[in-house]
Amino acid sequence: MLSSIKAEFRGRFARSKLGALWMILNPLAQATIFAIVLSEVLAAKLPHIDNKSAYAIYLMAGTAAWGLFAEILNRCTTVFIEYGNTLKKIAFPRLCLPLIVAGSALLNHFLLLLAITVVFFFLGQTPNAAWLCLPLGMLLIAFLAFGLGIILGLLNVFSRDVGQVMGIVMQLWFWLTPVVYTFDSLPARFQWILKLNPMTLFVKIYQDALLRGLFPTWADLLTPMCIAFVLFLFSFFIFRRASADLVDAL
């Protein structure tokens, strides 16, 4: 499995001179642009934090967490179609495909966090004990994205409209997650929508740890953790039921 993840990771950048650096540079560039436009041009600041770089750190932390979720979910949604010819020709455990792409996404995410750490040093933000919570955030995000991605990936095989709709859904989901803005900045009458979104608290793990040095509140994480684990386990059940018809539908 590890060799397959390594091969898949390398294969994505086989003809690129910068290779995996593009997967790091793209989200860093996006976060930098947002930070410059919102914090410097529009003078956006985080409440109760007297640090000029706070918003940039907050944004990079949220973008990193969301990027992991989006990559796993999007790739799992299309992985069976992408490897359709392979599934028809070679007999192997089909669940290996989403596991491989999820492992590749986690490896890329780890490299991104290393790059972000270097940027944080330049911004005057040094590591603290709360950063040890990041693996927990990675795990919960991966479980949620993998479980949902498997279900949508199977549906996408039988109805290709699912893949098209997900492009719109992911854009809406991003703006319903406090990545660019803070939870408290939203009017109180709309905050209940964010509370229904499990990614709100998963992204908050990154933002609190990287910016504020705070550990997550376990009571708040209980519900989104349950959602992530239930979806993860349910995806295996659905996959077993649909696996027999998967190749025929391709």
C-alpha positions as CSV (number, residue, x, y, z in Angstrom):
1,M,0.0,0.0,0.0
2,L,2.8,2.4,0.9
3,S,4.6,1.8,-2.3
4,S,1.4,2.4,-4.3
5,I,0.8,5.7,-2.5
6,K,4.4,6.7,-3.3
7,A,4.0,5.7,-6.9
8,E,0.7,7.5,-7.2
9,F,2.2,10.6,-5.6
10,R,5.1,10.6,-8.0
11,G,2.9,9.8,-11.0
12,R,0.9,13.0,-10.6
13,F,4.0,15.1,-11.2
14,A,5.9,12.8,-13.6
15,R,6.6,15.5,-16.2
16,S,6.8,18.5,-13.9
17,K,10.2,19.9,-13.0
18,L,8.9,21.3,-9.7
19,G,6.9,18.2,-9.0
20,A,5.0,18.2,-5.7
21,L,6.1,21.7,-5.0
22,W,3.1,22.9,-7.1
23,M,0.7,21.2,-4.6
24,I,2.4,23.4,-1.9
25,L,2.8,26.6,-3.8
26,N,-0.8,26.8,-5.1
27,P,-2.5,26.9,-1.6
28,L,0.2,29.1,-0.2
29,A,-0.2,31.5,-3.1
30,Q,-4.0,31.5,-2.7
31,A,-3.7,32.2,1.1
32,T,-1.1,34.9,0.5
33,I,-3.3,36.7,-2.0
34,F,-6.3,36.5,0.3
35,A,-4.3,37.8,3.2
36,I,-2.8,40.7,1.2
37,V,-6.2,41.8,-0.2
38,L,-8.2,41.4,2.9
39,S,-5.7,42.4,5.7
40,E,-3.6,44.9,3.8
41,V,-6.0,46.4,1.3
42,L,-9.3,46.1,3.1
43,A,-7.7,46.3,6.6
44,A,-9.3,43.1,7.8
45,K,-8.2,42.1,11.3
46,L,-9.1,39.4,13.8
47,P,-10.9,40.5,16.9
48,H,-9.0,40.5,20.2
49,I,-5.7,39.8,18.5
50,D,-3.2,42.6,18.2
51,N,-0.9,41.0,15.6
52,K,-0.6,42.3,12.1
53,S,0.2,38.8,10.8
54,A,-2.7,37.2,12.7
55,Y,-5.1,37.2,9.8
56,A,-2.5,35.7,7.4
57,I,-1.8,32.9,9.9
58,Y,-5.5,32.3,10.4
59,L,-6.2,32.1,6.7
60,M,-3.2,29.8,5.9
61,A,-4.3,27.5,8.8
62,G,-7.9,27.3,7.5
63,T,-6.8,26.9,3.9
64,A,-4.5,24.0,4.8
65,A,-7.3,22.2,6.6
66,W,-9.9,22.8,3.9
67,G,-7.4,21.9,1.2
68,L,-6.9,18.4,2.7
69,F,-10.7,17.9,2.9
70,A,-11.3,19.1,-0.6
71,E,-8.5,17.0,-2.2
72,I,-9.5,13.7,-0.6
73,L,-13.2,14.3,-1.2
74,N,-12.8,15.4,-4.9
75,R,-10.3,12.6,-5.7
76,C,-12.4,9.9,-4.1
77,T,-15.4,11.1,-6.0
78,T,-13.7,10.6,-9.3
79,V,-11.2,7.8,-8.6
80,F,-13.3,4.9,-9.8
81,I,-14.0,6.6,-13.1
82,E,-10.3,7.7,-13.5
83,Y,-9.1,4.1,-13.0
84,G,-12.1,2.5,-14.8
85,N,-9.9,0.7,-17.4
86,T,-7.6,-0.7,-14.7
87,L,-10.6,-2.0,-12.8
88,K,-11.9,-3.8,-15.9
89,K,-8.5,-5.4,-16.7
90,I,-6.9,-6.3,-13.4
91,A,-8.5,-8.1,-10.4
92,F,-7.4,-6.4,-7.1
93,P,-9.1,-5.0,-4.0
94,R,-11.0,-2.0,-5.4
95,L,-11.0,-0.2,-2.1
96,C,-7.3,0.2,-2.5
97,L,-7.8,3.0,-5.0
98,P,-9.5,5.6,-2.7
99,L,-7.1,4.5,0.1
100,I,-4.1,5.3,-2.2
101,V,-5.4,8.7,-3.2
102,A,-6.2,9.5,0.4
103,G,-2.7,8.5,1.5
104,S,-1.2,10.6,-1.3
105,A,-3.3,13.6,-0.1
106,L,-2.2,13.2,3.5
107,L,1.5,13.0,2.3
108,N,1.0,16.2,0.3
109,H,-0.7,17.9,3.3
110,F,2.2,17.0,5.5
111,L,4.6,18.7,3.1
112,L,2.3,21.7,3.0
113,L,2.4,22.0,6.8
114,L,6.2,22.0,6.7
115,A,6.1,24.8,4.2
116,I,3.6,26.8,6.3
117,T,5.8,26.3,9.4
118,V,8.7,28.0,7.6
119,V,6.4,30.9,6.5
120,F,5.2,31.2,10.1
121,F,8.7,31.7,11.4
122,F,9.1,34.7,9.1
123,L,5.8,36.0,10.5
124,G,7.0,35.6,14.0
125,Q,4.8,32.6,14.9
126,T,6.7,29.8,16.6
127,P,5.5,26.2,17.2
128,N,3.7,25.5,20.5
129,A,2.3,22.4,22.3
130,A,-1.1,22.8,20.7
131,W,0.4,22.0,17.3
132,L,0.4,18.4,18.5
133,C,-3.3,18.4,17.9
134,L,-2.8,18.8,14.2
135,P,-2.6,15.0,13.5
136,L,-6.0,14.7,15.2
137,G,-7.4,17.3,12.9
138,M,-5.8,15.5,9.9
139,L,-7.3,12.2,11.0
140,L,-10.9,13.6,11.5
141,I,-10.8,15.5,8.2
142,A,-9.5,12.4,6.4
143,F,-12.3,10.2,7.9
144,L,-15.0,12.7,6.9
145,A,-13.7,13.3,3.4
146,F,-13.0,9.6,2.8
147,G,-16.4,8.4,4.0
148,L,-18.3,11.0,2.0
149,G,-16.0,10.6,-1.0
150,I,-16.5,6.9,-1.3
151,I,-20.3,7.3,-1.2
152,L,-20.2,10.1,-3.8
153,G,-17.7,8.2,-5.8
154,L,-20.0,5.2,-6.1
155,L,-22.9,7.4,-7.0
156,N,-20.8,9.2,-9.6
157,V,-20.1,5.8,-11.4
158,F,-23.9,5.2,-11.8
159,S,-24.7,8.9,-12.4
160,R,-22.0,11.2,-13.7
161,D,-24.1,14.3,-12.8
162,V,-22.8,13.8,-9.2
163,G,-19.3,14.8,-10.2
164,Q,-20.6,18.0,-11.9
165,V,-22.8,19.0,-9.0
166,M,-20.0,18.5,-6.5
167,G,-18.0,21.4,-8.1
168,I,-20.8,23.7,-7.2
169,V,-21.4,22.2,-3.8
170,M,-17.7,22.4,-2.8
171,Q,-17.7,26.2,-3.6
172,L,-20.8,26.7,-1.5
173,W,-19.4,24.5,1.3
174,F,-16.1,26.5,1.4
175,W,-18.0,29.7,2.0
176,L,-20.1,28.1,4.7
177,T,-16.9,27.2,6.5
178,P,-15.0,29.9,8.6
179,V,-11.8,29.9,6.5
180,V,-11.8,33.5,5.1
181,Y,-13.9,34.9,7.9
182,T,-14.3,34.1,11.6
183,F,-17.3,32.4,13.2
184,D,-18.2,35.4,15.3
185,S,-18.1,37.8,12.4
186,L,-21.3,36.2,11.0
187,P,-24.6,37.6,12.2
188,A,-26.0,35.5,15.1
189,R,-29.1,34.5,13.1
190,F,-26.9,32.6,10.6
191,Q,-24.4,31.0,12.9
192,W,-26.6,27.9,13.4
193,I,-25.8,27.0,9.7
194,L,-22.0,26.9,10.5
195,K,-22.7,24.8,13.6
196,L,-24.3,22.1,11.4
197,N,-21.1,22.0,9.3
198,P,-18.6,19.5,10.8
199,M,-15.8,21.2,8.9
200,T,-16.3,24.3,11.0
201,L,-14.8,22.7,14.1
202,F,-12.2,20.6,12.2
203,V,-10.9,23.8,10.6
204,K,-11.0,25.4,14.0
205,I,-8.6,22.8,15.3
206,Y,-6.0,24.1,12.9
207,Q,-6.8,27.8,13.4
208,D,-6.7,27.6,17.2
209,A,-3.6,25.5,17.3
210,L,-1.5,27.4,14.8
211,L,-2.6,30.9,15.7
212,R,-3.8,30.9,19.3
213,G,-1.9,27.9,20.7
214,L,-5.2,26.5,22.0
215,F,-6.2,22.8,22.3
216,P,-9.6,21.7,21.0
217,T,-12.7,21.5,23.3
218,W,-13.6,17.8,23.3
219,A,-17.3,18.5,24.1
220,D,-17.6,20.6,21.0
221,L,-15.8,18.0,18.8
222,L,-18.1,15.1,19.9
223,T,-20.8,15.6,17.3
224,P,-18.6,16.2,14.2
225,M,-16.3,13.3,15.3
226,C,-19.4,11.0,15.4
227,I,-20.5,12.3,12.0
228,A,-17.0,11.6,10.5
229,F,-16.7,8.1,12.0
230,V,-20.2,7.1,11.0
231,L,-19.7,8.2,7.4
232,F,-16.3,6.4,7.4
233,L,-17.8,3.1,8.5
234,F,-21.0,3.5,6.4
235,S,-18.9,4.0,3.3
236,F,-17.4,0.5,3.7
237,F,-20.9,-1.0,4.0
238,I,-22.1,0.8,0.9
239,F,-18.9,-0.1,-1.0
240,R,-19.4,-3.8,-0.2
241,R,-23.0,-3.6,-1.4
242,A,-22.2,-1.8,-4.7
243,S,-18.8,-3.4,-5.4
244,A,-20.3,-6.2,-7.5
245,D,-22.0,-3.9,-9.9
246,L,-19.2,-1.3,-10.0
247,V,-17.2,-2.7,-13.0
248,D,-20.4,-3.3,-15.1
249,A,-21.5,0.3,-14.5
250,L,-18.1,1.6,-15.7
